[in-house]
Amino acid sequence: MRRSGVIGRILGSSLGVFLGMSLIAGIFAIGLMSVWNPFLGVDGSAQATGVLAEKVDVGEAIVSAFTVDDFPLLLSREHLLPLIVFAALFGLAVAILGQKASTVEKFIAEGEAVTMKMVELVMKLAPIGIGCYFADVVGSLGGQIVGDYLEIFLVVSVATLVCCVVFNSIYALIARVPLGRFWREMMVPSATAVGTCSSAACMPVNMAAARRLGVSDKIVDGVIPLGTNLHKDGSVVTSVAKVLFALYFFGAAPHGLWAAALVVLLAVLESVVVGAIPVGGMTGELLICAVLGLDPSFAAALLIIGTICDIPATLLNAADNLVAPLLVQRFVPEIGVKRGRSQ
């Protein structure tokens, strides 16, 4: 039970850090986009016929994001959040059982080592693949990138850059990590994020960097894999842009603090369900359409924003997932502090 208590403190602190950082990123993004508004020229209300859905059950949309109808559906990339919930419950049960589940624990540990090695091997060719992918995207959407979506891309890039450089420096100071050392360790995860556009591909280098910064193995092994799927602040910034684009497109621009809060909360929820892969699939876009009462076909327009903003979004995702374990260790200092580790 003592072991499950340690896991509980790490999990609780992690979720608090994830939520806090995501809300800060979302609030800053909507604030910046209120001052520098790239959506003023967006008005598709005349084309809205057939895109606005007649009725959407918001509660059902949220429940479906956390659950599946059948167990095999957990293995689909479209149902990452239910898989995370299942994995968390499974891991908690293993931790509570302790020695009785030692065989299962050993199997999971060895499976993790194999998976990390597979990711390391794939990473050797990932930059070539992602380069080919974006060459195809630019060739297909070049006109739209230069035209309609250019200002959106610029605003999202500025927002992610400020969050990455300014906010993360503040977080590092809160975690009592020297800025010079922090940014040296940030270089490899940042380059990996830009080269792969995959938060999942950044997980091994983030874990190695966090250990070099002195974070305990318990926190590294618990926080970073969880954060890779749940904590994507770059996706929050991009999702704010997606939600605002949809609202302005249909002539429903948000006004007031309450409307802004709803936009930020929807963006945070969308960032959780989106996949930790290039562009993230279309799960998040479909969720936005469901919550706003739009036909799923409108998700294609939102996907363009996600595609052109994928590099800055992944960069912030990876950077913040290196910051998160530093903050967790700062808030839970009794769990294996290792500040003296080699630089």
N, C-alpha and C positions, 0 to 999 in steps of 0.2 A: 504494500500500500504506500510505503514511503516513496517507492519508485514512481508509482502512478501519480503521487502528489507532485513530484518534480516535473513530470510530463505535463501535468495540469497547469503548473505555473508557467512553463515555457509556452504552452499552447495559448493560455489566456493573454500573456504579455504579447505574444506574436500577433494575435488577432487584434489586440488594441493598437499596436504599432501599425499594422497594415491599414486598419480603418482610419487612424489619425492621419497617416501620410497621404492616403488616397483622398480624403476629404480636403486636406490642404491643397493638393494638386488640383482637384476639381474646382474649389473655390477660386483659386488663383486663375485658372483657365477661363472660367465664366466671367471673372472680373476683367481680364485682359480683353476678352472678346466683346465685352460691353463697351470698352473704350475704343478698341480697334475692331470694328464690326465688319467682317467680310461677307455677311449675309444680307446686307441691305438691298442688293440688287437681285436677290433670289426671290422669285415669286412665281410659283407654278400653280396657283389656285385655279387658273383657268383650265389647267390640264388635270385637275384632281378627280374628275369623273372616273370611277372604276378603280381608284387607288385607295380612297377612304373606305375602310371596312364598315359594315353596318353595325356590328356589335362585337365587343371584345370583353371577355371576362378577365380582368386584370389579376384577380386572385388565382385563377386557374393558370394563367401564364407564368406567374411567379412559382406556384407549386410545381408545375411541369419543368421548371428550370432546376429544381432540386431532386426530383424523383423520376423514375422510369417505370414503364408498365411491366417489364420483364427483365430478369437478371442479365441475359446476354446483351441487352442494350447498354449496360454499363460500360462495355468495351468499345462503344462507338465514340468517335472524336466529338460528336455533337452533344454528348452527355458527360462532359468532363466534371461538372459540379456534382452530380449524383455519385460519380466514381470517387471524388474526393471525400464526400460524406461517408461513403462505404469504407474507404481506406482508413479514415480517421477512427471510425467505430471499431474496425478490425484491429488496428494498432493499439487502441485503448484496451481492448479485451485481452490482447496478447500481453500488454504491460501489466495488467491487473493479475493475470494468472501466474506471471513470473516463471518459476522453475518448471511448472507443469507444461508451459508452452515453449520450452527451450528449443525443441526441435523446429517448431514453426519459426521462432525468432532467428535461428541459424539459417533456415531456408531463405527468409526475407533478406537477411544481411548479405548472403552470398548472391542472391538475385539482384540486389542493388549493385554489388560490385561488377557483375556481368553487364548490367544495363549501362553503368557508367563507362565501362570499357567500350561497349558498342557505340555510345555517343561520341567518345573520343575518336574512334575510327571513322565514323561518319563525318566528324568535324573536319577531317583532313581534306575532304572534297566539297564540303558545304559551300565555301565561297564561290566556287565555280558554278555550282548549281543555282545559287541565289543570283549570281550575275546574269546567267542565262534567263532566269525568271523575270528579272526586272528589265532586261533588254526587250523581252516580249511585251511586258506591260507598257513600257514607254512607246514601243512601236504601235501598240494597239490604242493607247489612250493619249498619245502625245499632244494632240490638239486640245483635248479637255484639260490636260495638266497645265499647258501654257495659258489656256483661256479661263474657263469657268472656275477651276479649282485652285489656281495658282495662289490667290490671296489666302484661301483657307490653309493651304500647305504652309505658307509663310507664317501665319499666326500660330498654327500648331507647333511649328519648328521653334519659334521664339519662346512660346510657353514651355515647351519641353526643355529647351536650353537653360532657361532661368531656373526651372525646378531642379535640373541636373546639377548645375554649377553652384547657384546661390543657396538653394534650400539644402542640398546635400552637404555643402560645407558647414552650414549651421548645425545639421544633424551630427556631423562628425565631431564638431566642437562639443555638442551636448554629450556625445559618447566618450569624450575625452581622448580622442585620437588625433595626433598631430596632422595638420592638413597636408604637409608635404608627403608624409608616409601614406596617408589615405589616398591621395591622388596618384601616387606611383602605383599603388595596388589596383587602382581603378582603370588603368590603361588597358590591360589585357581583356577584362570583361567588356569594356566599351568597344574595343576593336572587334571582339567576337560578335557583339550585338549588331554592329554595322555590317559585318561580313556575312552574317547568317540570317538576320531578321527573325531570329527565333529565341524566345526567352528560355525555352527548354535547353537549347544548345549552350546557353551561357551558364547553366547550372554548375557543371564541373569546375569551370574557372572561377566562378563566384565562391564556391566552397573552398577552393584552394586559397584564394585571396583573403577570405574571412579568417581562415586558420592562421595565415601569415600575419594578420592584424591582431592576433591574440584571442580570437573568439574560441570558446571551448567547443570540443567536438559534439557534446550533447546539443548545444544550441545550433551549431552549424548543420548537423544532420537533421534537426527538426525544423528549423525555421526556413532555410533556403529551399528545400524541395516543396514545402507547403507554400511559400511565397511565390515560387515559380508559377504556380497555378492560380493562386488566390490574389496575389498582390502585384498588380500591373498598373502603376501610376501613369505610364505613358499611354496606356489604353484608356485610362480615365480622361486624360486631356483630349485624345482623339474622339472619345465617345461624347464629350461635351459638344464638340464640333458637329458630330453626327446628329445629335438630338436637336441642336439649334438649327441646323440646316433643314431638318424635317419640319420643324415648327414654322420657320420663316417661309419655307416652300409652300405651305398650306395657309399662309396668312394668319398664323397663330403665335406671333412673336411673344415670348414670355415677358411679363412686367411685374415688378415687385420682388421682394425677398422670398416670398413663399414659392413663386413660380421658379425662381433661380434655384432654391433649395431642392425642388423636385427634379430639376434638370441634373443637378449634381448627383443626387441619390440614384437616379436612373443610370447615369454614366458610371457610377461605382458598381452598380449591379451588373451592367453590361460588361465591365472589365473583368468581373469575376467569372462569368460564363464563357467569355471568349477564350479560344484555345491558345496555348503557348507555342504556336507554330506560325510560320510566315502568313500574314494577313489574318490569322486566327479563324479561318473557316468563315461561315456566315452565321454562326450561332448568335453572336451579339446583335447583328443587324436585324435578325428575325425577332429577337426579344424586343428591340426598340419598336419595331413595327407592331408587335402584339400589344405592347403597353400603350402606345399612342393611338391604336385603333386603325392602323394602316394595312393595306393589303400586302402580303409578303413579297409581291413583285417589286415594291419600292425598296426592298433591301439591296437590290443591285446598285441603286444610286448611292446608298450609304457605303456600300462596299468599295466604291471608287475612292472615297475619302480615306477609308482604312488602308487601301493599297498604296496610295501616294504618300501617306503619312507613316508608313510602316517602319521606316528606318529611324526617325526621331523617336517614335513611340517605343520601339524595342530598346533603343539606347537608354531611355529613362527607366523602362522596366528593369533592365539588367542592373543599372546603377543603384536603383532604390532597393533591389533585392540583396545588394551587398551592404547597404546602409542598415537595413532592418535588423540583422543579427547583432550588429554593433549596439543598436538601441536596446534590443531585448536584453543583452548582457549588462548594459548599463542599469536597466530597471530590475534585473534579477541577478545581482552581483554574486550571490552566494553559490551559484552554479558554475563552478570550475573556471575562475578567472585565470587567464594565461597571458597577461600583458608582456611578459618577458620573452615571448617567443621571438625567434629570429626574424629580422626584417628582410 
